Amino acid sequence: MSLFKTPFSAYSLAFSPYEQDKVAVATSQHFGVAGNGALHVLQLGVPFMREIYRANTQDNLFDVCWLEGNEHQILVASGDGSVKLYDLAYPQPILNLVQHTAEVFSVHSNYQFTKQIVSGSYDASAKVWDLVTGVCTHNFAEHSSHVYSTIWNPRIPFHFLSSSGDRTAKIWDTRQPQSVLTVLGHAGDVLSCDWDKYSECFATASTDQSISIWDPRNTQRAMIILTGHSLGIRKVKYSPFYGNILVSASYDMSVCVWNLANPSAPLIRHMHHTEFASGVDWNLFNDKLMGSCGWDGKVCVWDYDKPAPQV
Amino acid sequence: MEGGARRLNIINQHLTGEPIEVVICAAFRTPLTRAKKGGLKDTPVEEMLAQLYDHVIKTTRLDKAKIEEVVIGNVLKVGSNGMGLRLAQFMSGFPDTVPCYSLNRMCASGLQSVADIANAIKAGQIKIGIAGGAESMSLFEMNSAVHPPLPERAFEIPAAANTVLPMGITSDNVVSRFGITRQKMDQMAVDSHAKAAKAQETGLFDEEIVPIKTVVKGENGEQKTITVTKDDGIRKGTTLQILGKLRPAFNPNGGTTAGNSSQVTDGAAVVLLASRQAAIENNLPILARFVSFAAVGVPPEIMGVGPAFAIPRALQLAGLTINDIDIFEINEAFASQATFSIEHLGIDKNKVNPKGGAIAFGHPLGCTGSRQVATLLPELRRTRGRYGVISMCIGSGMGAAAVIENLVR
């Protein structure tokens, strides 16, 4: 159990894929409406985390992701329309990718092509970038509203998932100009999506307060619909260890763990945040360990089946 | 800060979700019968409403306690029948927890009530409500709409003075100002009767009409219990020759006659509305979506042109154009103003009042707007149309219009 308090509102957190005890957090001043941002890298400790790196930015930060190819490098999605790459040895970004025309809301590093990343923006596009050249190699402009989430497929390195304010989620293949699959089922913006690591399935989470589990072989309707949040859902994340365990963070301030074997209600509801819960992630080394962050600036890491730490 | 406002808007949208959709779950009307002659001449509006409420509840199996508001339009009864509404609800066995109010936007009252319920649903104040309109033109005189005394000073102001012009005079003003020919007006009347007669013969009104069991008094005061099932103003075989013989009813040089004006009629109509979510939760039929409503002002001396200006505003609010509309229910208060409105907007005549209009079966003032909803929906379903417009002119110089989307296609 480990805690940290960021000065700004936290929007996203990500565990390091290299070290069990490191977590990165993207934060925004003034609730992400205006002002500065900060990237924090934290080392877990009991009861408090220790900040081992911090970078301040001129605009709000909305998403964070560790680079798969380098244990010292971290990507952030910025409100100024840029994707920035930080190296923990330097205070300033070592790469600034500017092509989006509105806030960048998501960024994700390809698991296998470790020099390739994808970003999603309020400009309704998803863009794929080559970090070696710093060039945007693909521009996918099929969504008709904000792109909130972009996640690479863990097994097929050409595929990524995107979710949008146009109420759809799409699967893309970087070898094809158009999306290869679209699912439409939510009654509101789809704020988050994630792949099941053990099957073809994926999850989408929406402002309609539900999470849908989709099988790409049947896009007509969701396979499972999880209801239990009382406001829009900000983030959904599959466990890297179990295909039937997910976690979600919601505007209703709760973090819920779900077991798809028993989808009628959340397995556990954690109520430790005192503002909107915005980010969640699973630790990649310990199957119980989970992290959450929220607009209250609290960053909490704990075993999901135990009570969440209260500050 | 522009970016900040956008981000704030997005977050706000995440929290409040999509705007609430208002759906129509039922729309029924009584038969429309001639004032002082027809089967409803001795029937108080409360009786008509109570029987319509019964029918709505019976067909939808709605729990009466779930109704959170009732709004009924009425023009001629003192105080627009505010007190009578409460009485009508208890006649129909509503629990005392269901509130109600009456309203009076004159000829648009029946549509305004629908808009009021829709607005309350949209605002999240209620989830399910009943709108409607009821008028007895037998028991209350048309003149009671103008209730003296009025301030004398007002009559020195031309527009103020014009608000109390007899409606027929305003119709003749439209005739003379816009050059509407007598022949065109009579043709509209002939068509109205022919369409209504055909609709009645082929049973197209059956779905919307609720038979009313009531008491009618004979000439010598004897009482008879009857069930009124049909509109009684429709005259099959009305021709241009017959109508051509009628003398102008108002201005001797005007074109407005008894034959090309709406009839004086008794009747009531009710519309059940709900948020889409409440409709689903309560197993209510989802027939149509209430899309937009607009009321506009026009010069009082040509009050009949109202639809020509209200319809574009309602369409603009809905993001639609004239061509997107499959059926127009435009109240035939007078053939003059209805003809002007249709021609001014370039509406295809064949899309207007496909089952006839007020010239054929009457215009019970406060009822008409809701009656048009009840008439429009079955026809949109039958013809698999998508959008319908309801509109009418309003005495004293206004127009109202609403756009409705048929969801059963």
Boltz contact constraints between the chains, C-beta under 6 A:
constraints:
  - contact:
      token1: [A, 33]
      token2: [B, 4]
      max_distance: 6.0
  - contact:
      token1: [A, 33]
      token2: [B, 7]
      max_distance: 6.0
  - contact:
      token1: [A, 33]
      token2: [B, 8]
      max_distance: 6.0
  - contact:
      token1: [A, 34]
      token2: [B, 4]
      max_distance: 6.0
  - contact:
      token1: [A, 188]
      token2: [B, 17]
      max_distance: 6.0
  - contact:
      token1: [A, 188]
      token2: [B, 18]
      max_distance: 6.0
  - contact:
      token1: [A, 207]
      token2: [B, 14]
      max_distance: 6.0
  - contact:
      token1: [A, 207]
      token2: [B, 17]
      max_distance: 6.0
  - contact:
      token1: [A, 232]
      token2: [B, 14]
      max_distance: 6.0
  - contact:
      token1: [A, 251]
      token2: [B, 15]
      max_distance: 6.0
